[in-house]
Amino acid sequence: MYTSFFDVFSIGIGPSSSHTMGPMRAAGRFVAGLERRGELERVCAVRIWLYGSLALTGEGHGTPGAVLYGLMGLRAETMDGNAPAIGVLAREGRLLLNGHHSIPFCQAEDIVLERSIELPEHPNGMRCCAYDAAGELIAERVYFSIGGGAIRRRDEMNCPMETPPVVPYEFNSCAALRAQCEKSGQTIAGLVRCNESTLHTLPDVRARIRLVYETMMQAVECGIKTGGILPGGLNLPRRAPKIYESLSEKFFHNDEDALMIIDWINLWAFAVSEENAAGGRVVTAPTMGSAGVIPAVLRYYERFGCKDSPYNRNLGIEIFLLTASAICSLYRANASISGAEVGCQGEVGVACSMAAAGLCAAMGGSNAQVENAAEIAMEHNLGLTCDPICGLVQIPCIERNAVGAVKAVNAARLALRGDGTHFVSLDSVIATMYETGRNLAAEYRETALAGLAVNALTC
């Protein structure tokens, strides 16, 4: 099934698309449903249960706070951290459901972390219940956060949540995507542009792509300028400002270092990843835990690659992002982008694959070379676990974004040095990634129960 560009790249607040954006959207959908059915005014109490990975790493990922925002009817794309509803809860212990219906609420009691229970449908489960004055149940819904901020209600898990968009070029595999391109004589980016232009006007498509790009670059700039300690208890200092200061001094004095470009890529990935870890506004690419990879590689293209590209800067950026979107659509259709389901190969691994493909396309690579770049990038992320220390999107996540960005650039360069011929297809790598992820022990899939999450604190 085709996934729209604007479902791949979604603007929101960090630190996690699965554990922050998804639960926020689910809680918001729950209260919106109460309002729509005329039940909201009867509600006197709400209780939320978080299961599996949402419970095990929820506190480190800011899940309880995200649930509160959703219950208040706030939207990640536009929310104000100083909104009146937030102040009312802090001062009076009362929650403004959907922004206007006041009920008593205690986060410690009314958001329950069921760490020992995992719902069978998906590791990221949550149950929402609303009660009347007599304690009688008004409504109950079970939701799942399936990755990239996307959510499903329990009865929607085995079917699309909504009718798939009708587009001229459908594709469920890279082989089908390549065939559609060959038949129509288009690049991958051109094909995605045509699809999006049937869902929105072309000027609107281009304006919204520009907004995604600008939000990514704003996150880079904010991350570079903002120092201090990241929240969560690890007392991890933000490193991007000092890295930038060091690089700027070297650049100013024209010191020669053949590998300094890698330092710049690392900086940009750190900047966005630290902004995400601090709860700032970033773009899912494809998730928030992997939000630093694509902006870093885009910045590399602008600063260092653009001069060798056959496209002007703005068109190259558009081609990069449209191509990356198509690659993500393949992973969403045939595997997963949820760390709780397949490990970090589904987050940083997919981001690396998307970025490699996008950069290759922006540098003038053929469709075959683009596939090769995406395949190389994922092939060398297979088996990547998701084991964040204390459940925070900080260690090893921030450095992992930087390494993923550098790896994406290398994958694109390797593909561009060839003619597009490659032994391993992207479809086979995607199938292998999904199989590998499902075979990972649950402790290595965003539960903070094994790997670095345990050994780094005990060894």
N, C-alpha and C positions, 0 to 999 in steps of 0.2 A: 504494500500500500504506500502511495506517495505521501510523504510528510512535507507540509509547507515550510518554506524558508522561515516563516515567522513563528512556527512551532518549534523549530530547531533553535533559533536565536531569540531568546525571551529575556526581557529586561526585568531584573528583580533585585532583592537584597540578599546578601550572603548570610551564613557561610555555606549553605548546602541546598541544591535544588531539590533533592529527594527528601531531606530532613527539615528544610526550612520552607522553601517555596511550596512544595507539595502539600504538607500539612496545613499551611496557611490557606491555600486554595480550597482544600477539603473542608476546613472549618467554615470558610466563607460561603462555600456552596451549601453547607448544612443550614446556616442561619438564613441564607437567601431563600432556601426552600421553605423554611418555617414562615417567613414573611409572605412568600407567594401564596401559600396555602391558607393564610389568615390565622396561623397558629402562634405567631410570635408573641402577641400580647398576653397569651395564657401562660407563657413560660415563666417559671419562678426559679428554676435551677437548671444548670447544664453540667454534665460530667463527660470527660473525654478519657478514653483508655488508649494508651500507646503500646504497641506490641513489637516483639522481635527487635530488629535493628533500630527502629524508631525509639524504643525504650532503652536499649543498651547504650546507644551513643547519642540519644536525644539531647541530654543536658549540654554536652559539648558542642552539638550542632545548633543549639538555640531553638530546638523544636517546641518546648512549652511556650516560649515567648511568641513564636510564629503562630501557634494555635490561637493564642490570645488575640493577636492582630487580626486573624481570620474571623474569629467570633465577633470582633468589633466591626467587621465589614470593611476593613482597610485593604487596599490593593498595593502589592509590592512595587509596582511600576511608579506609583504616585504618592505613596504614604509619607507622612511627616512624623518623625520620631517624637515630636512634641505635640502630637494631636491631642485635643481635649479629652478624648475617650481614654487615652493612656494615663493622663493625669488623674482622672476620676478614679481609676482602678488603684493607682498608687496611693492616693490620699484617703479614699473612703472604703476600699475593698468592695467596690461595686463595679460590675462590668456592663458597659453599654452594648447590648447585643445589636448587631447591625447598625451601630452608631447612635441608637436612640432609645432602646428598651432596656431599662436598668434592672439588674438582678444582683443579689449578693454573690460573690465569687471569691474563693480562696485557691490560688494556684496549687499550693502544696496538697490540698485535699481533692480538688476537682479535676486535676490532670493526673492520672494514675499511670505510672510506668510499670508495665507488666513485663519485666525483664526475662522471665522464665517461660513465657508463652510466645510462640510464633504461629500466626494464622497460616493455614495451609496454602492459601492462594499466592501469597507474596510475603517476603520478609518485612516489608514496610507497611504494617497495618495499623489502622486506628478506628475506634468505635466512638460515635458521638450520640449522646442521649440527652433529651430535653424532658423536663418534668413540670407538672402543674403544682399548684399550692398544696394539694393533698398528697404529693409525692407520686402521683400516677404518671406513667410514661406517656408522653405526647408523641414523641418521634424517636426512632433509632435508625442510624445509618452506619454502615461499615465501609470505609474507604481504604484504598491502597495507593501509595505514592510510588509510581513505577519507574521514575527516572526523568531527569531533565525538567522537573516541575510538573510533569503530567500526572493526573490522578484518574482513578477508576473507582466507581462504586462496586460493591461486591457482585451485584447482578450484571455488571458490565465487563467483568474480567475476561470472559470468553468471546467477547464481540467488540467491534469498534464502538467507542463511546458516542460517536456521531457518524453520520454518513460521510464516507471518504470524499474528499474534494474531487469533482469531475474536472480532469485536466486532459489536454490533448496527448500528453506523453506519459503514460503509466509505465512504471517499472518496479519490479520486486526483487531484482537481482542486478549485479553489475553487468552480467552478460546481456540482460534485457536492455539495460541503460545504454550499453555500447551499441546494441543493434538499433535502438531508436535513433541514436546519434548518426549512425552510418546511413540509415534509411532517409533521414531528414537532412543530412549534410550539415549538422550542427555540432558545435562543441557541447560539452556537458553543461557549462554555464549558460549557453544560449538556450538549451533545452529547458533548464530550470526557469530562466527568465520568461520563456513562452508560457510555461505552466502557471507561474505566478501572475502573469498578465491576464490570464483568464479568471483569476480570483479577485484581482484588484486592477485598477488602471495602471498603465506603465509608469506615469509620473508618480503615482502613489507608491508603487513598488520601489522605485529608485529613491524616493524620499525616505521610506522606511528602512531600506538598506543603509542609507546614509546615517539615520538615527542610531542603528545598531553599531555601525562603525564609530560614530562620535562618542557613544556611551563607552565603548571599549577604550578609546583613547583618553577619555576623561578619567577612567579608572586607572590608566597608566599614570597620568599626571598627578592624580590624588595620591596614589601610592608612592610616587617619587618624593612628594613634598611632605608627607605625613610621617612623623617619627613617633616614638613612644613604645609602649608595651602592648602586645596583643592581648585581648581579653581571654579569660578561660582558666587561668591558674598556672599555666606553664611558665609564665613570666618571660615569654619569648619576645625579644626586641625586634622591632621592624627594621630590616636591614637595607631596604631599597634606598632610603635617603643617603646613607653612608656610601653605598656602592656607587650611586650617582655622583656624589661629590668626588670620589676617587677617580672615576672615569672622566669626569669633566676636567679635572686637573691634568690628567695624562693627555687628553685630547687637546687641551689648550697649549700644552708644552710640546705637542707633536711628537711624543715618545713613540717609538716604533715597536709594535707588538703585533705579530702576524695573527694572533688569536684574540685580539681585543674585541672583535665582532661578537665572539661567543659571550664575552662579559656583558656586552650591551643586551644581547638576547636574554641572558640570565636576569639582568636588571629589570627588563620590562615584564618578564614573567613573574618575578618576585613582587613587583609593584602591584600588579593586579591581584595576585594570590593573597598578598597581605591585606589589601583593601577588602577582598572577599572575607578573609578570616576575621576582620574587624566588623563585619556586618554591613559593609558599604554596598553601593549600587554597582552591580556588574551584569554581564550578559552570560546566560547559559551557553556554553560552547564546547561540548553539548550539555555539560552540567556546570554547577558553580564550583565544585571541587576541582574542576579542570579548566576553570575560566581564564587562567593565565596563559595557556598555550597559544591559542589563535591570535590574541592581541599582540603577543611578543613576536610571532612570526610575521604578522601583518606589518608591524613596525620595522622589522628587518627588511621586508620587501620595500617599504617606503624609503628607508634610509640607505640601504645598500644594494638591493636587487633591482629597483625600478629603472635605473639607468641602462640596464641590459635587457629590459623587457620590451617587446614589440608594441606594448600598449602604453597610453598615457597613464598617469598616476591614478586618476579617479576611476577610469575604466578597469585598470588592473585590480584595484581594490574590490570593485563590484564582481569581477570574474572570480577572484579569490574566494569571496564569501558565497557566491552562488554555487561554485564547485564544491566547496566544503559542505554546504547544505545537502547536496545530492548524496555525498558519501555518508553523511549522518543518517539520511533516510534509509540507506541500505542496512546499517547497523540496527536501527530501530525496528525495521521490518523483519530481520532475520536473526537478531541476537538480543542484546540489551545494552542500555547505557546506564544501568543502575549498579553502583558499587556493591550494594547489598545483595544483588542477584548474581553478578559475575566477577566481582573484584574490581580493582582499579583499572584493569585492562579495558573495562567498559566505560571508564571516565577519561583518565589521562591517555590511555591507549587509543580510544576513539578520537579524542581531541588531536592527538599526534597524527593519526591517519588523515583526519579532515584537513589539518594544517598543511601536511605534506602535499596532499592533492591540490589544495587551493593555491599554494605557492608555485607548484609545478605548472598549473594552468596559467597563473598570472605571468609567469616567465615565458609563456609561449609554448608550453608542452602540448603534445598531441593527447587525444583521449586515451590512447594506449599507455603513454608515459604517465598520465595522471593516475590511471589505475595502478600502474607499477609503483608509483610513489606512495599511494595509500596502502598498498599491500606490504611494501617494505616496512613502513612505519608500524603497522600492526604486528607484523610477523615477529618483530623484536620487542614487542610488549606482551606477548603471550604469557599467561600465567602470573601477571602482575597482581599482587594481593592488595587488599584494602584493609590496613591494620593501623589506623590513626591512633596515636598516643592520647589517652584520656578521651577518645572520641572527638577530639578537636581537629578541625581542618587546617592543621598547622604542620605537624611533623608526622610523616615525611612529605605531606601533601605539597607544601610550598616549593621545596626543592625539586620534588617530582615534576611539577609544572615546568620548572626551568629546564630540567633534563629532557622532558618531553618536547619542549620547543626546539632545543638544539637538535634533537634526534629527527624532528620533522624537517628541519632545514637540510640535514644530511640526506634524508630519504629522498627529498625532492631533487637534490643535486645528483644523487646516484641515478635516479630515473632519467634526468635530463641528459646525462652522459651516455645513456643507451638509446636504442631506437624504439623502445616500447615493448620489445619482446621480453617476456618473462615466463618462467616455468610455473610459478604458483599464482593462481588466480586470486583476485580479491574475494570472490565468493567463497573459495575454499578456506581462506584465512578467517573470514567472518564466521563460517560454520565451526572452524576449529576453536576460535575464541569463545563462542557460546558453549561448546562442549567442555572446554577447559574450565570455564567459569562455573558451570554447573557441577563439575567434579571437584572444585575446591571445597575443602572443609568449611562449614559455616563459620567457624571461628576466624577465617581469613577473609570474610566478606562483610566488612563494615560492622563488626560487632564489638571490636576492641577487646576480644577475648584471647587473642593469640598474636604471634609474630612480634613486631616492634612494640605494639601496644602493651605487651606484657614484659618482654625481655629488656626493653630499653629502661624500664623502671626497676628492674631487679638484678641485672647483671653488672 
